[in-house]
């Protein structure tokens, strides 16, 4: 399961995370837009609470430049192997995922790529979004070539509205809405 929290510590204080876990009881939870880093007492308390619920594995990927923005985390009840960022070749390029947007979780029989795709700007899709999308496609293709196309799953917040009716204002009325442009779909 993947969930955009728009601030994980805020969602904990409001009780939203507890409600989600109680209602859904996922074995695997990917949380995007955590807006925080796993440092200090709060993160230790969070890890202890998740462990008490059976989530024995946690993988944090937060924004290096601005820890209060972006970031993602995976909580899982099963053993997994984790890699961070978009590994488009055999080595991780330095600085490729400074926003903490991608966590790849490999299990025995399949792989889950968890992503929190950056938005474009109001004027046009920016180069950061285009570069990220291109690297994400290459990352997934590399994993599929190794494991098979039916063994790799992409989950997360792609910051896209798949249909015009999913946009806050119809694109024909207000063209160029972020996440509603054809280039972002």
Secondary structure in CASP SS format (residue, H / E / C, confidence):
PFRMAT SS
TARGET T0000
AUTHOR 0000-0000-0000
METHOD secondary structure of the structure
MODEL  1
X C 1.00
X E 1.00
X E 1.00
X E 1.00
X C 1.00
X C 1.00
X C 1.00
X H 1.00
X H 1.00
X H 1.00
X H 1.00
X H 1.00
X H 1.00
X H 1.00
X C 1.00
X H 1.00
X H 1.00
X H 1.00
X H 1.00
X H 1.00
X H 1.00
X H 1.00
X H 1.00
X H 1.00
X C 1.00
X C 1.00
X C 1.00
X E 1.00
X E 1.00
X E 1.00
X E 1.00
X E 1.00
X C 1.00
X C 1.00
X C 1.00
X C 1.00
X C 1.00
X C 1.00
X C 1.00
X H 1.00
X H 1.00
X H 1.00
X H 1.00
X H 1.00
X H 1.00
X H 1.00
X H 1.00
X H 1.00
X H 1.00
X H 1.00
X H 1.00
X H 1.00
X C 1.00
X C 1.00
X C 1.00
X C 1.00
X E 1.00
X E 1.00
X E 1.00
X E 1.00
X E 1.00
X C 1.00
X C 1.00
X C 1.00
X C 1.00
X C 1.00
X C 1.00
X C 1.00
X C 1.00
X C 1.00
X C 1.00
X E 1.00
X E 1.00
X E 1.00
X E 1.00
X E 1.00
X C 1.00
X C 1.00
X C 1.00
X C 1.00
X E 1.00
X E 1.00
X E 1.00
X E 1.00
X C 1.00
X C 1.00
X C 1.00
X C 1.00
X C 1.00
X C 1.00
X C 1.00
X C 1.00
X C 1.00
X C 1.00
X C 1.00
X C 1.00
X C 1.00
X C 1.00
X C 1.00
X C 1.00
X C 1.00
X E 1.00
X E 1.00
X E 1.00
X E 1.00
X E 1.00
X C 1.00
X C 1.00
X C 1.00
X C 1.00
X E 1.00
X E 1.00
X E 1.00
X E 1.00
X E 1.00
X E 1.00
X C 1.00
X C 1.00
X C 1.00
X C 1.00
X C 1.00
X C 1.00
X C 1.00
X C 1.00
X C 1.00
X C 1.00
X H 1.00
X H 1.00
X H 1.00
X H 1.00
X H 1.00
X H 1.00
X H 1.00
X H 1.00
X H 1.00
X H 1.00
X H 1.00
X H 1.00
X H 1.00
X H 1.00
X H 1.00
X H 1.00
X H 1.00
X H 1.00
X H 1.00
X H 1.00
X H 1.00
X C 1.00
X H 1.00
X H 1.00
X H 1.00
X E 1.00
X E 1.00
X E 1.00
X E 1.00
X E 1.00
X E 1.00
X C 1.00
X C 1.00
X C 1.00
X C 1.00
X C 1.00
X C 1.00
X H 1.00
X H 1.00
X H 1.00
X C 1.00
X C 1.00
X C 1.00
X C 1.00
X C 1.00
X C 1.00
X C 1.00
X C 1.00
X C 1.00
X C 1.00
X C 1.00
X C 1.00
X C 1.00
X C 1.00
X C 1.00
X H 1.00
X H 1.00
X H 1.00
X C 1.00
END
